[in-house]
Amino acid sequence: MRHLVYLGVLLGCLAGALWLEPVLRVGVLRRWRRLLLTLLPVVVVFTAWDLAAIAAGHWSFDPGQTTGVRLPGRLPLEELLFFVVVPVCAVLGFEAVRTVLARRRSR
């Protein structure tokens, strides 16, 4: 069961942020092209950074805490998902704060 912890944490983060979309109607997922353009540099840069660190032997992952699904360069699937989930959560949180503040100002 330990091998699902990383995925569980990512799912928990996503669940903690996704509710902002329908409740506050922040529109992040509706503007999916904009979100993809935001995610693309993050995913590319940090994946390259991780791959370089793995190749140099500076970075490793506990196989007991990952599913064992490895992408090219020995990058765990969960690590790639981390580079997608965390920025999505950050954007949802940022837009939620902007939405609430804008509604307060308009009152």
Secondary structure, DSSP 8 states (H G I E B T S, - for coil): -GGGHHHHHHHHHHHHHHTHHHHH---TTTTHHHHHHHHHHHHHHHHHHHHHHHHTTS----GGGS-S-EETTTEEHHHHHHHHHHHHHHHHHHHHHHHHHHHHHH-
